């Protein structure tokens, strides 16, 4: 996996269809800016969660076709696509077959029969499902209140509980939701193999494994990131992916103190840098580079391969910072971003189990052009592969109207506003957009930003320096968080000093 910049968007985020994003990437303004494109899974047939409840992995013809993917390839832009390992839509062919045929379905064991799973580890209830023993329940991690069960009515009237970690909605014998897959079923492994082959045929080079850590399950375990089952499962997926030339990017949200990112690295996988978004805001708002520099040094010293970001389709990660930032500083970040219009999604309503704050990164920074540019400059100099959320690039603001339209559980829509072609044309004229594009183009085209480069990080209080060296070539970012000033120096050919050198980023930090 190279470390050049990657665009991140839904196929309908910029103009309405993938075709229009390809056209945008061909414009003069976008030349030499991106080398990769992470297209979110509404690219496939899906029905919920803006793509993450996949019906099947065929292309959604309303949004994209193979010609669009071929045009991306012609531009030299490789693809990152999603594979959701833990679950499939209740509208998937496999689950619909189960509902239609019941016990006679070929997919009877494709999903997890709750009662078969818990047999011998609980007590049957009057409602027809096993209540697991308390010794098992207390170990489990839950994503929603109550047991993760969907009661499925078979054609003969029999009701069978199936494992359902995430969303569900029931209308008689019509179901919506995300049904957990039974990884002990040979049919599931046939599905995994066929899906990876299909994703590879689309031209993907990176596959993000969404929710994979929920897939391995066992009575008496947490059933999220079970050890060693999770790593055994991941190795099995890798054995399917390697012959197809696919790099796996496992997605795990976990506190820094748990060192899961390090475990992934030691096992040979790249990892998401979920720490960077919060660390940059902390550095800017507290006028210190200490914690940010410590993390950057760790990446370099331990040779951890990362994909980093500012914003994304979810929220700004906060749980992940535990053990890296003091807890009171994490809470201060939450309070600050909420005061700027962000929304907190608590797990089970418990504030001590915060997960993320939903906000655009631009709004989280107080809608300051200067702070946004500083954040982007830091990201471009961080080790790893920079992933750029399209709405950050266009300095998108919190969309509270979209949240209201989405209703309950629509908090994520605050940072998913689709931009029309007119919005894009207008945005490309804005100084904040043009300067971000220059920074991203710098990272994409300068030879010094190579996987083989030497990266050094220095910090003293409010002064942070990140330098890259490759042979005689160098590039250096110097940040003074006190003054809000950064400089970029380089001896790259034709780029001795980029236009933004010595730019005043902000005259005053709040």
MOSULBEL-V508305 format. One line per field, one symbol per residue. ss: DSSP state (a for helix, b for strand, c for the rest). phi: phi as a letter, one per 40 degrees, with the letter a starting at -180 (. if undefined). A space follows every 50 residues. Layout:
BEGIN
ss->???
phi->???
END
This chain:
BEGIN
ss->cccccbbbbccccbcccaaaaaaaaccaaacccccbbbbcaaabbbbbaa acbbbbbbbccccccaaaaaaaaacccbbbbbbbccbbbcccaaaaaaaa aaaaccccccbcbaaaaacccbbbcccccbbbcaaaacccccccccccbb bbbcccccbbbbbccccbbbbccbbbbbbbbccccaaaaaaaaaaaaaaa accbbbbbbbcaaaccccccccccccccaaaaaaaaaaaaaaccccbbbb cccccaaacaaaaaaaccccbbbccaaaaaaaaaaacccaaaaaaaaaaa aacccbbbbccccccbbcaaabccbcaaaaaaaaaaaaacccbbbbbccb bbbbbbbbccaaaaccccaaaaaaaaaaaaacccbbbbbaaaacccccca aaaaaaccccaaaaacccbcaaaaaaacccaaaaaaaaaaaaaaaccccc cccbbbbbbbccbbbbbbbbccbbbbbbbbccccbbbbbbcbccbccccc cccbcccccc
phi->.cbccbcbaccbcbhhacdccccccccdcbcgcbbbacccccdccabaff hcbccaccccccbaaccccccccccgbcbbbcbcccabccccdccccccc bgdcccbdbcbccdccccdgbabccccgbccdddccdcccbbcacgccbb cbccdcgcbbcbcacbcaabbgbbbbibcccccccdcccccdcccccccc ccgcbbbcccfcccccbadgbcgagdbcdccccccccccccdccgcccbc bbcacdccgcdccdcccgbcbccccddccccdccccfabdccccccccdc ccfccbbbabbaccbccbdcccgbbddccccccdcccccchcbcbccggc ccbdbabcaccccccgfcdcccccdcccdcccchbcbbcdccdcfcbdbc ccccccgdgcccccbbccbcdcdcdcccccdccccccccccdccbccccb ccccbbbbaagcbbbbbbbagccaabbbbbcccgbbbbbabddgbdacdc dgcccacacc
END
